[in-house]
Amino acid sequence: MFKLTGAAFLRSDGQSEIGFALFSTPSANFQYVAETDNYFRIRQFVPIIDTDAFRIVSVASTDEFNVGQAVPIPSISKTLGFIVEGVGAYINAFDMLSEEPDPLFRLELAAVVGSGSEAVLPLLREVRGAFFQNTNIGATWLEIEEKTRGASEVYWISLDQSAERELAEELGSLGVENVHDALYWLRLTSRFRSQSWIKVWSFARSMQPLSKELRDVSAAWLNSVYSDHTAVTALKSPVFVTVLLFACELSTTKRELDELYDLIDELYQEEPDILQLLVNSKVSHRSLVQTFIDHGDFVAAEHADYWALMKGYGKAERRLADKRRGIDG
C-alpha cells in the first residue's frame, strides 16, 4: 500500500495549477508518482528522485492507494483552494473550475477531462498571450501546437480504436459477440485461469457495470483463483484487486457478503490494510462492518470502522458499540 503524502507543482508561484500526487511506502525512502492508464487508474508506482524543480506541498492524509485504483489529482485554485481529488471531481466541477482566470490552469483542466480541439485551441491562444513575453516565440509555439493538436488527437484515437479492434477480434474468436455470450463464457470454471478471462470480464463489465450475474461470476472466480496466490501477491495483482472491488461493491445482500467473507477474512488476517482499500472504494462500509459482526469478528469490525471514521463516514463506532451491546444483552 502506498500512502498519499503530498503534491508537486511546476510553477513556484502559481495561484491556479493542476499537479501530480506524491506517495510513499514504509519499505523505501523514495517518493513515488503513479503511472496510470488512459482512465487514470494506477498501473504502477514509480520512484521520483529529483524533486528540486517542483513546488512540493505536503498533504495531511491517511489515505492509501493500490494498483487499480483511480489516481488522486491535486490542484490549487481560487475556487476550491488546495484539493486532492480523483478525476471524477474535476469532471463534475468542470463548469465551475473553467471559470478560473488563469488560462494555463484551464488548459491543464481541459487535458484532465479530455476536451477536444474546439475547446483547447482558444485556450492555447490565451496561454500564448499570457505567458510569452517574446511574441515571435509565442507565435511559433502556438503554430506548432495548432498544427500538431489534430495529429495528436488522431494518434490517441487510433490507438484506442486499434486496441478495441484487437479486443473485438479476440472476443470473436472465443465466440463472444455480446454480453450474454460473455457471461456464459465466464461462467465455466474450466476457463477461470485462461489469459482471456479478464478481457472477456472487462467487456462484460463495460456493457453491464451493475450486473448481479457478473458479480456472482466474479465472486466464484475470486474464490477459485485465490488458491494461486498469497494475500500479498493477490493484493499486488491489478486484475485480482479490480475484480475484488467490483464484486464487493455489488454485494448488497447477506448471501453475497457471506460468499466473499472467507476470502476477505483470509486477506485481512495476512494484510490488515485490505480493509482500508475496501473502505476507500465504493464498498459499503456499513455492510462490511455488519458482515464481520455477523461472523463474531469484532476486532476486524472495529478496524473497518476505524478506516470509515478516518474517511469521514460519521459515528461508525457508536453503531458498532450499539450492536455489541445488543448482542451482549
C-alpha positions in Angstrom: 0.0 0.0 0.0 1.2 3.5 -0.9 0.4 6.5 1.3 -0.6 9.8 -0.2 2.0 12.3 1.3 2.0 15.4 -0.9 1.6 17.0 -4.3 4.1 18.5 -6.8 3.6 21.6 -9.0 5.7 23.0 -11.8 5.1 26.7 -11.1 6.6 28.0 -7.9 4.1 30.9 -7.6 1.1 29.5 -9.5 -2.3 30.5 -8.0 -4.2 28.0 -10.1 -2.5 24.8 -11.2 -3.0 21.1 -11.5 -0.1 19.0 -10.3 0.6 15.3 -9.6 0.3 13.3 -6.4 3.3 12.0 -4.4 3.3 8.8 -2.5 5.5 7.0 0.0 5.8 3.5 1.3 7.3 2.3 4.6 9.7 -0.1 2.8 11.6 2.7 0.9 12.9 6.2 1.4 11.9 7.3 -2.1 8.9 9.4 -3.1 6.7 7.8 -5.8 4.4 9.0 -8.6 1.7 6.9 -10.2 1.8 5.7 -13.7 -1.8 5.4 -15.0 -3.7 4.1 -17.9 -5.9 6.3 -20.1 -8.7 6.2 -17.5 -6.4 7.5 -14.6 -6.3 4.0 -12.9 -2.9 3.3 -11.3 -0.8 0.8 -13.2 2.3 1.0 -11.1 4.2 3.3 -8.7 7.5 4.8 -10.0 10.1 6.4 -7.7 10.9 10.1 -8.4 14.4 11.0 -7.5 14.9 14.7 -8.3 12.1 17.0 -6.9 14.2 20.2 -6.8 12.5 21.7 -9.8 9.0 21.3 -8.3 6.9 23.1 -5.8 6.2 20.5 -3.1 3.1 20.7 -0.9 2.6 18.3 1.9 -0.8 16.6 2.4 -2.1 15.6 5.8 -3.8 12.4 4.7 -4.2 8.8 5.9 -5.4 7.7 2.5 -3.5 4.8 0.9 -3.7 3.6 -2.6 -3.0 0.4 -4.6 -2.8 -0.6 -8.2 -6.1 -0.5 -10.0 -7.5 2.5 -8.0 -8.2 5.9 -9.6 -5.2 8.2 -9.0 -5.8 11.3 -7.0 -5.3 14.6 -8.8 -4.1 17.6 -6.8 -4.8 21.2 -7.7 -4.6 24.8 -6.4 -7.4 27.0 -7.5 -9.1 30.2 -6.1 -12.4 28.4 -6.5 -11.7 25.3 -4.4 -8.4 26.0 -2.7 -5.9 23.2 -2.4 -7.6 19.9 -3.0 -6.6 16.3 -3.8 -9.4 14.5 -5.7 -10.0 11.9 -8.3 -10.6 12.7 -11.9 -14.3 12.5 -11.3 -14.2 15.5 -9.1 -12.8 17.6 -11.9 -15.3 16.4 -14.5 -18.2 17.1 -12.1 -16.8 20.6 -11.2 -15.6 21.4 -14.7 -18.1 24.3 -15.3 -17.0 25.9 -12.0 -13.3 25.3 -12.4 -13.3 26.5 -16.0 -14.2 30.0 -14.8 -10.7 30.4 -13.2 -9.0 33.3 -14.8 -5.6 31.5 -15.3 -5.7 30.2 -18.9 -2.9 27.7 -18.2 -5.0 26.2 -15.4 -7.9 25.9 -17.7 -5.7 24.2 -20.3 -4.5 21.7 -17.7 -8.1 21.1 -16.7 -9.1 20.5 -20.4 -6.3 17.9 -20.6 -7.6 16.1 -17.5 -11.2 15.9 -18.6 -10.3 15.1 -22.3 -11.6 18.2 -24.0 -11.4 18.2 -27.8 -9.7 20.7 -30.2 -12.7 23.0 -30.4 -12.3 23.8 -26.6 -8.5 23.5 -26.5 -7.5 25.8 -29.4 -8.9 29.0 -27.9 -7.1 28.2 -24.6 -3.8 27.8 -26.4 -4.2 31.3 -27.8 -5.0 32.7 -24.3 -1.9 30.9 -22.9 0.3 32.4 -25.6 -0.9 35.9 -24.8 -0.4 35.4 -21.0 2.9 33.6 -20.8 5.1 34.5 -23.7 6.8 37.9 -23.5 8.6 37.3 -26.8 5.8 37.5 -29.4 7.8 35.6 -32.0 8.5 32.7 -29.7 4.8 32.7 -28.7 3.7 32.7 -32.3 6.0 29.8 -33.1 4.8 27.8 -30.1 1.1 28.4 -31.0 1.7 27.4 -34.6 3.3 24.1 -33.5 0.5 23.4 -31.0 -2.2 24.1 -33.6 -0.6 22.0 -36.3 0.1 19.1 -34.0 -3.0 19.2 -32.0 -5.2 17.4 -34.6 -2.5 14.9 -35.4 -2.1 14.2 -31.7 -5.8 13.5 -31.2 -5.9 11.3 -34.3 -2.9 9.4 -32.8 -4.6 8.7 -29.5 -7.9 7.9 -31.1 -6.3 5.5 -33.5 -4.5 3.8 -30.6 -7.8 3.3 -28.7 -9.6 2.1 -31.8 -6.8 -0.3 -32.6 -7.0 -1.8 -29.1 -10.8 -2.1 -29.5 -10.5 -3.8 -32.8 -7.9 -6.3 -31.4 -10.2 -7.0 -28.5 -13.2 -7.4 -30.7 -11.3 -9.9 -32.9 -10.1 -11.9 -29.9 -13.6 -11.9 -28.4 -15.0 -13.0 -31.7 -12.6 -15.9 -31.9 -13.9 -17.0 -28.5 -17.5 -16.9 -29.7 -18.3 -13.8 -27.6 -20.4 -11.3 -29.6 -22.5 -9.7 -26.9 -22.8 -9.5 -23.1 -24.9 -12.7 -22.9 -22.1 -14.7 -24.7 -19.6 -13.1 -22.3 -21.4 -14.1 -19.2 -21.9 -17.7 -20.5 -18.2 -17.9 -21.4 -17.0 -16.5 -18.0 -19.3 -18.8 -16.0 -17.4 -22.0 -17.0 -14.8 -22.8 -14.2 -12.6 -24.5 -16.8 -11.9 -21.0 -18.2 -11.1 -19.3 -14.9 -7.4 -19.4 -15.5 -7.5 -18.5 -19.2 -5.5 -15.4 -20.1 -8.6 -14.2 -22.0 -10.8 -14.4 -18.9 -10.1 -10.8 -17.7 -10.6 -9.5 -21.2 -14.0 -11.1 -21.5 -14.8 -9.9 -18.0 -13.8 -6.3 -18.8 -16.0 -6.4 -21.9 -19.0 -7.7 -19.8 -18.4 -5.0 -17.1 -18.3 -2.2 -19.7 -21.6 -3.4 -21.1 -23.3 -4.0 -17.8 -21.4 -2.3 -15.0 -24.1 -3.1 -12.4 -24.8 -6.7 -13.4 -25.5 -9.0 -10.4 -24.9 -12.0 -12.7 -21.4 -10.7 -13.4 -21.0 -10.1 -9.6 -21.8 -13.8 -9.0 -19.3 -14.9 -11.7 -16.7 -12.6 -10.2 -17.2 -14.0 -6.7 -16.8 -17.6 -8.0 -13.6 -16.6 -9.9 -12.1 -14.9 -6.9 -12.7 -17.8 -4.6 -11.3 -20.2 -7.2 -8.1 -18.4 -8.3 -7.2 -17.1 -4.8 -5.6 -20.6 -4.2 -2.9 -19.5 -6.8 -2.0 -16.5 -4.6 -0.8 -15.4 -1.2 -2.5 -12.4 0.4 0.5 -10.3 -0.7 0.5 -11.4 -4.3 -3.3 -11.1 -4.6 -3.3 -7.5 -3.4 -0.4 -6.7 -5.8 -2.3 -8.1 -8.7 -4.2 -5.3 -10.6 -6.5 -8.0 -12.1 -7.4 -9.6 -8.7 -7.9 -6.2 -7.0 -10.1 -4.9 -9.8 -12.4 -7.9 -9.7 -12.4 -8.0 -5.9 -13.5 -4.3 -5.7 -16.2 -4.9 -8.3 -17.6 -7.9 -6.6 -17.6 -6.3 -3.1 -19.2 -3.1 -4.4 -22.1 -5.0 -5.9 -22.5 -7.3 -2.8 -25.5 -5.9 -1.0 -27.2 -9.0 0.4 -26.2 -11.2 3.3 -25.8 -14.1 0.9 -23.5 -12.2 -1.4 -21.4 -10.8 1.5 -21.1 -14.2 3.1 -20.0 -15.6 -0.2 -16.9 -13.4 -0.1 -16.4 -13.4 3.7 -13.8 -16.2 3.9 -11.7 -14.6 1.1 -11.8 -11.2 2.7 -11.1 -12.6 6.2 -8.0 -14.5 4.8 -6.8 -11.4 3.1 -7.4 -9.4 6.3 -5.5 -11.9 8.6 -2.4 -11.6 6.4 -2.8 -8.0 5.2 -5.0 -5.9 7.5 -4.7 -2.9 5.2 -7.2 -4.6 2.9 -9.9 -3.0 5.0 -8.6 0.5 4.1 -8.6 -0.5 0.5 -12.2 -1.6 0.7 -13.5 1.3 2.7 -11.8 3.8 0.4 -13.5 2.3 -2.6 -17.3 2.2 -3.2 -17.8 -0.8 -1.0 -20.5 -0.1 1.7 -18.6 0.2 4.9 -21.8 -0.5 6.9 -22.3 -3.8 5.1 -18.6 -4.7 5.6 -18.8 -4.0 9.3 -22.1 -5.8 9.7 -20.6 -8.9 8.0 -17.7 -9.0 10.5 -20.2 -8.6 13.3 -22.4 -11.4 12.0 -19.3 -13.7 12.0 -18.3 -12.6 15.5 -15.1 -10.9 14.4 -15.4 -7.7 16.4 -11.7 -6.8 16.0 -12.0 -6.7 12.3 -15.3 -4.8 12.6 -13.6 -2.2 14.8 -10.7 -2.0 12.3 -13.1 -1.4 9.4 -14.9 1.2 11.5 -11.7 3.0 12.2 -11.0 3.5 8.5 -14.6 4.5 8.0 -14.1 7.2 10.6 -10.9 8.4 9.0 -12.7 8.6 5.7 -15.4 10.8 7.4 -18.3 8.4 7.4 -19.6 9.6 10.8 -20.3 7.9 14.1 -19.4 4.4 12.9 -18.0 3.5 16.4 -21.3 4.3 18.0 -23.1 2.0 15.6 -20.7 -0.8 16.4 -21.0 -0.2 20.2 -24.8 -0.4 19.9 -24.6 -3.7 18.0 -22.2 -5.1 20.6 -24.5 -4.0 23.5 -27.4 -5.7 21.7 -25.5 -8.9 21.4 -24.1 -8.8 24.9 -27.6 -8.1 26.3 
